Amino acid sequence: MKIVRLKTAVIEGNFDWTFVRIETDEGIQGLGECFFAPGLTSILRSLEPVILGEDCRDVRRLFRKLQLATSGAGSVAGIVYNAISGIEAALWDVLGQWLEVPIYRLLGGKFRDKVRIYADCHGGEALENLDEVLRSRQPSWIGHSRKQTPKDYFGQAEGSMPSSPDGHRRQAIAMRSQGYTALKFDLDVPGAEGSDPYNRCLTNRAIDCMVALIGAVHEAVSRDTDIAVDCHWRYSVSDVVKVARALEPFRLLWLEDPVPPESVAALRAVSSQVRIPVATGENLYLFEGFREILQTHAVGIVTPDLQKVGGLAVASDIAHFADGQTIPVAPHNISSPVGTLAAAHFCAAIPNFLVLEFHASDVPFWNDLVEGVPKPIIQNGFIPLPEKPGLGVKLNEDVARKYARKGEPFFE
């Protein structure tokens, strides 16, 4: 079964959901999703000649061929692996359809029938609270009437901004009422900044803000809900240790990316001084990106992103090595249902799965983007594992075309 075309499309979700379609000479089409990046569709199209005419059932060999073909352009890390990860997922979809088995069977079978999901609650709310870096990617369908200007936490009226304790409390209760038993909130929100945005340092005022926000969440839902927090690698070791120690009474599920993940020594320094499990992984690539972190127990949880780590096979290698170190896996995930369901197959097939991220509660068409599975896709905080061949879903092209990014090809 030969590859005859590689096509791409970009959908405006809360991020640019970038899809790759592999077409074969037997009529089977595979669908994969890549983590967004500038110029990603150009990279995908430039890789088409590398795999044209190849037998798409040789997934690991084609992964290695793509690796070798891009070795001069960052074969150990970087956005080329965002592209390769999407291609690899599409190849697994093709193989599963050809063999008439779901992807999780190709990964060794399942440990569980449904996958536990945690809701990323952002900074109390999501699209309304985008920072300036993400503002340029604000999707056109949200409009501009809801845009708010961040204000200082201590100077606002109760509940007037998403980054108030009341805003966090409301969001936590709302997501818990939908069945989620695990929630994550960002710590780097308006009102919790240091006095200098560049030096990674925090004031006591900022730390007090973080404690007040997470304290409100804990008070509202902690009886039956796990709470995680995300720092987005913004802080110094000494200051994030202060934050973690102040948050320890809340018995958090994890402290995500407290320091830049490329500094294994910094991760170890934080882990050794706090009683909250430290998590990292969304910005690491391939097995090599995780090796030292796992071998030295620099963190307590790893969070690979299936849409950029290198693909499902690479993620499986990481997970099984982590299992040997007794470290659980909680994949990072900001994708559409396509990437989320691919991740669900992976999560079902590893023993040390903890929980999978859902990052699109603010996207009204998320469930409508695919066909072939019961809706809603997330049911009472879990995704029932698809049993149809391959990925188990097809893209609803009418919905996808409606939200397609202007200026990008739509599977042309």
WOZIMO-V700051 format. One record per backbone hydrogen bond with DSSP energy under -0.5 kcal/mol. CO is the residue of the C=O (numbers start at 1). NH is the residue of the N-H. If there is no record, write none. Layout:
CO&NH ; CO&NH
This chain:
1&56 ; 2&25 ; 3&53 ; 5&23 ; 7&21 ; 8&411 ; 8&412 ; 9&19 ; 10&405 ; 11&13 ; 11&17 ; 15&13 ; 15&17 ; 16&18 ; 17&11 ; 17&19 ; 18&34 ; 19&9 ; 20&32 ; 21&7 ; 21&23 ; 22&30 ; 23&4 ; 23&5 ; 24&27 ; 28&24 ; 30&22 ; 32&20 ; 34&18 ; 37&40 ; 39&43 ; 40&44 ; 41&45 ; 42&46 ; 43&47 ; 44&47 ; 44&48 ; 45&48 ; 47&50 ; 47&51 ; 48&51 ; 48&52 ; 51&54 ; 54&3 ; 54&56 ; 55&58 ; 57&59 ; 58&62 ; 59&63 ; 60&64 ; 61&65 ; 62&66 ; 63&67 ; 64&68 ; 65&69 ; 66&70 ; 68&71 ; 70&73 ; 71&74 ; 71&75 ; 74&77 ; 78&81 ; 79&82 ; 79&83 ; 80&84 ; 81&85 ; 82&86 ; 83&87 ; 84&88 ; 85&89 ; 86&90 ; 87&91 ; 88&92 ; 89&93 ; 90&94 ; 91&95 ; 92&96 ; 93&97 ; 94&98 ; 95&99 ; 96&100 ; 96&101 ; 101&390 ; 102&105 ; 102&106 ; 103&106 ; 103&107 ; 104&109 ; 105&108 ; 113&385 ; 114&116 ; 115&383 ; 116&356 ; 118&120 ; 118&358 ; 119&121 ; 119&184 ; 121&124 ; 122&186 ; 125&123 ; 126&129 ; 127&130 ; 128&148 ; 131&134 ; 131&135 ; 132&136 ; 134&137 ; 135&138 ; 139&142 ; 140&143 ; 144&147 ; 148&150 ; 152&155 ; 153&156 ; 157&160 ; 161&164 ; 164&168 ; 165&169 ; 166&170 ; 167&171 ; 168&172 ; 169&173 ; 170&174 ; 171&175 ; 172&176 ; 173&177 ; 174&178 ; 175&178 ; 175&180 ; 176&179 ; 181&226 ; 182&119 ; 183&228 ; 184&121 ; 185&230 ; 187&189 ; 189&192 ; 196&199 ; 200&236 ; 203&207 ; 204&208 ; 205&209 ; 206&210 ; 207&211 ; 208&212 ; 209&213 ; 210&214 ; 211&215 ; 212&216 ; 213&217 ; 214&218 ; 215&219 ; 216&220 ; 217&221 ; 218&222 ; 221&224 ; 226&183 ; 227&253 ; 227&254 ; 228&185 ; 229&256 ; 230&187 ; 230&188 ; 231&234 ; 236&240 ; 237&241 ; 238&242 ; 239&243 ; 240&244 ; 241&245 ; 242&246 ; 243&247 ; 244&248 ; 247&250 ; 248&251 ; 254&229 ; 254&256 ; 255&279 ; 256&231 ; 257&233 ; 258&235 ; 260&263 ; 262&264 ; 263&267 ; 264&268 ; 265&269 ; 266&270 ; 267&271 ; 268&272 ; 269&273 ; 270&273 ; 270&274 ; 271&274 ; 277&255 ; 278&300 ; 278&301 ; 279&257 ; 280&303 ; 281&284 ; 281&305 ; 285&289 ; 286&289 ; 286&290 ; 287&290 ; 287&291 ; 288&292 ; 290&294 ; 291&295 ; 292&296 ; 293&298 ; 293&299 ; 294&297 ; 300&328 ; 301&280 ; 302&330 ; 304&306 ; 304&332 ; 305&308 ; 305&309 ; 307&35 ; 309&286 ; 311&315 ; 312&316 ; 313&317 ; 314&318 ; 315&319 ; 316&320 ; 317&321 ; 318&322 ; 319&323 ; 320&324 ; 321&325 ; 322&325 ; 322&327 ; 323&326 ; 328&302 ; 329&354 ; 329&355 ; 331&357 ; 332&306 ; 336&340 ; 337&341 ; 338&342 ; 339&343 ; 340&344 ; 341&345 ; 342&346 ; 343&347 ; 344&348 ; 345&349 ; 346&349 ; 347&350 ; 348&111 ; 348&112 ; 350&353 ; 352&329 ; 356&118 ; 358&120 ; 360&363 ; 362&364 ; 363&366 ; 365&369 ; 366&369 ; 367&370 ; 369&396 ; 371&394 ; 377&379 ; 377&384 ; 378&380 ; 379&382 ; 381&117 ; 382&379 ; 382&384 ; 383&115 ; 389&392 ; 390&103 ; 394&371 ; 395&397 ; 396&400 ; 397&401 ; 398&402 ; 399&403 ; 401&404 ; 403&12 ; 405&408 ; 409&411
